Amino acid sequence: MAEPKPARKRATYQDVLDAPEHQVAEIVDGELFLAPRPAGPHTSVASGLGGELYPPFHRGRGGPGGWIILDEPELHLGDDILVPDLAGWRRERMPAIADIAFFTLAPDWLCEVLSPSTEAFDRARKLPRYAAAGVRHAWLIHPRNRTLEVLRLHEGMWLTVAVHRDDQRVRAEPFEAIELDLAVLWADIVLPPHRASEPVALYEPA
């Protein structure tokens, strides 16, 4: 009879706090994942999108307002700890930002900017956890392919509503009140030929 394997120790919030500062630490299904901080194109696209959405939706300048939109919030959704590139809450659910280190209220919308090192992790591991937490809308932006995928939660599963690309001008839910010029997202980045990137690493706590 085979000897049973010792149970893997579940990662805790202390493992996240102890992670190196230059890495993003997340916990999914009790496993700790560490990824390098985003590279320039990733950061540029995320910042550009935030710059387009923040005035009309967070501040109500040139748009309807009604949202709180944050960069890289730390989300504690049940036992999972996740850090999307952007997330937004409707103000009727979160009227103001409390003095807290992390958020336990699932956002209404979030965005992940995909990179070669994180795309599989974002799609296969994080998206299902967001769905389980009841996040209603998700965007996936791929800088290299210059695409925006718009997803909506339907009966607990992600439904692809639309895939936009290149320099299209689009109205994408839940922010269809404004027209988003995708060219703005890629305007400042130059991507080299595809090369292998450091993958997201799974770390087993000691």
C-alpha positions in Angstrom: 0.0 0.0 0.0 1.4 3.4 -1.0 2.4 5.7 1.8 0.0 8.7 1.9 1.6 12.0 0.9 1.7 14.8 3.5 -1.0 17.4 3.1 0.2 20.6 1.4 0.2 23.5 3.8 -2.4 26.1 2.8 -1.0 29.5 2.1 -2.1 32.3 4.4 -2.2 36.1 4.3 1.1 36.1 6.2 2.7 34.5 3.1 1.4 37.4 1.0 2.8 39.9 3.5 6.2 38.1 3.4 6.4 38.1 -0.4 9.2 40.1 -2.0 8.3 43.7 -2.8 9.1 43.3 -6.5 6.5 40.5 -6.9 2.7 40.4 -6.9 1.5 37.7 -4.4 -1.9 36.1 -4.8 -3.6 33.1 -3.2 -6.0 30.8 -5.2 -7.5 27.7 -3.7 -5.0 27.8 -0.9 -1.9 28.1 -3.2 0.5 31.0 -3.2 1.4 32.4 -6.6 4.1 35.0 -7.1 4.5 36.9 -10.4 7.0 39.7 -11.4 5.7 43.2 -11.3 4.1 44.2 -14.7 6.4 45.3 -17.5 6.2 48.6 -19.2 3.6 47.8 -21.9 1.3 46.2 -19.3 1.6 49.1 -16.9 1.0 51.6 -19.7 -2.2 49.9 -20.9 -3.6 49.6 -17.4 -2.8 53.2 -16.6 -4.2 54.4 -19.9 -7.5 52.6 -19.4 -7.7 54.0 -15.9 -7.2 57.5 -17.2 -10.0 57.0 -19.7 -12.5 55.6 -17.2 -11.7 57.6 -14.0 -12.9 61.1 -15.0 -16.4 60.1 -16.4 -17.2 57.3 -14.0 -15.3 57.9 -10.8 -15.5 61.8 -10.8 -18.5 62.2 -13.1 -16.6 64.6 -15.5 -18.0 64.1 -19.0 -19.9 61.0 -17.9 -22.5 59.6 -15.5 -20.3 59.0 -12.4 -21.6 56.4 -10.0 -18.4 54.3 -9.7 -15.3 53.9 -7.6 -12.5 52.7 -9.7 -9.1 51.7 -8.2 -5.7 50.5 -9.5 -4.5 47.1 -8.3 -6.8 46.7 -5.3 -6.1 43.7 -3.0 -9.3 41.6 -3.0 -10.0 39.1 -0.2 -12.8 36.9 -1.7 -13.4 34.1 0.7 -10.1 32.3 1.1 -8.7 33.7 -2.2 -6.5 36.8 -2.4 -6.4 38.4 -5.8 -5.0 41.6 -7.3 -6.6 42.7 -10.6 -5.1 45.5 -12.6 -8.2 47.6 -12.2 -11.5 47.1 -10.4 -14.7 49.1 -10.0 -17.6 49.2 -7.6 -20.9 50.8 -8.2 -21.4 53.5 -5.6 -24.7 52.1 -4.4 -22.7 49.1 -3.2 -19.6 50.9 -2.0 -20.3 54.6 -1.5 -16.8 55.5 -0.2 -13.4 54.0 0.3 -12.8 52.9 3.9 -9.4 53.1 5.6 -8.6 49.4 5.1 -5.7 47.4 3.7 -7.8 45.2 1.4 -11.4 44.8 0.1 -13.7 42.0 1.0 -16.6 43.3 -1.1 -16.4 41.8 -4.6 -16.2 44.5 -7.3 -18.8 44.9 -10.0 -16.2 45.1 -12.8 -12.5 44.3 -13.1 -9.9 44.3 -15.7 -6.8 42.0 -16.2 -4.1 43.1 -18.6 -2.7 39.9 -20.1 1.0 39.2 -20.6 2.8 36.1 -21.8 3.8 35.3 -18.2 0.3 35.6 -16.7 -2.3 35.0 -19.3 -2.9 31.3 -18.5 -3.1 32.1 -14.8 -5.5 35.0 -15.3 -7.8 32.9 -17.5 -7.7 29.5 -15.9 -7.2 30.3 -12.2 -8.4 33.8 -11.5 -11.5 34.2 -13.8 -13.3 31.2 -12.1 -12.6 32.7 -8.7 -14.0 36.1 -9.8 -17.1 34.3 -11.1 -17.5 32.4 -7.8 -17.4 35.7 -6.0 -20.1 37.1 -8.1 -18.2 39.7 -10.1 -20.6 40.8 -12.9 -18.3 42.1 -15.6 -14.7 41.5 -16.6 -12.4 42.9 -19.3 -9.3 41.1 -20.6 -6.9 43.3 -22.5 -4.0 41.8 -24.5 -1.5 44.5 -25.4 0.5 42.3 -27.8 -2.7 41.3 -29.8 -4.3 44.7 -29.2 -7.6 43.2 -28.2 -10.2 43.9 -25.6 -12.4 41.0 -24.5 -15.7 42.0 -22.8 -17.1 39.3 -20.5 -20.4 39.2 -18.5 -21.3 36.7 -15.8 -24.3 34.6 -16.8 -25.6 31.8 -14.6 -22.2 31.5 -12.8 -20.2 31.3 -16.1 -18.4 33.9 -18.2 -20.1 34.8 -21.4 -18.0 36.6 -24.0 -20.1 39.6 -25.1 -17.6 41.1 -27.6 -14.0 41.1 -28.7 -12.7 44.5 -29.9 -9.3 45.1 -31.5 -6.8 47.5 -32.9 -8.0 51.1 -33.2 -11.8 50.5 -32.9 -14.0 53.0 -31.0 -16.3 51.0 -28.8 -18.9 51.1 -26.2 -18.2 48.3 -23.8 -20.4 47.3 -20.9 -20.6 48.2 -18.1 -19.1 51.6 -19.3 -21.1 51.9 -22.6 -22.1 55.5 -21.6 -18.8 56.7 -23.2 -17.1 55.8 -26.4 -13.6 54.3 -25.7 -10.9 54.8 -28.3 -8.8 51.7 -28.2 -6.0 53.4 -30.0 -5.3 55.4 -26.8 -4.4 52.2 -25.0 -1.6 51.2 -27.5 -0.4 54.7 -28.4 2.7 54.8 -26.2 3.9 51.2 -26.4 6.4 49.5 -28.7 6.5 45.7 -28.4 9.5 43.7 -29.4 9.2 40.3 -31.1 7.7 37.6 -28.9 10.0 36.1 -26.4 9.7 33.8 -23.5 8.8 35.5 -20.2 9.2 34.4 -16.6 6.1 32.4 -15.7 3.9 32.9 -12.7 5.4 30.6 -10.0 3.6 28.5 -7.6 5.2 28.5 -4.1 4.5 26.0 -1.4 4.8 27.6 2.0 7.3 26.0 4.3 
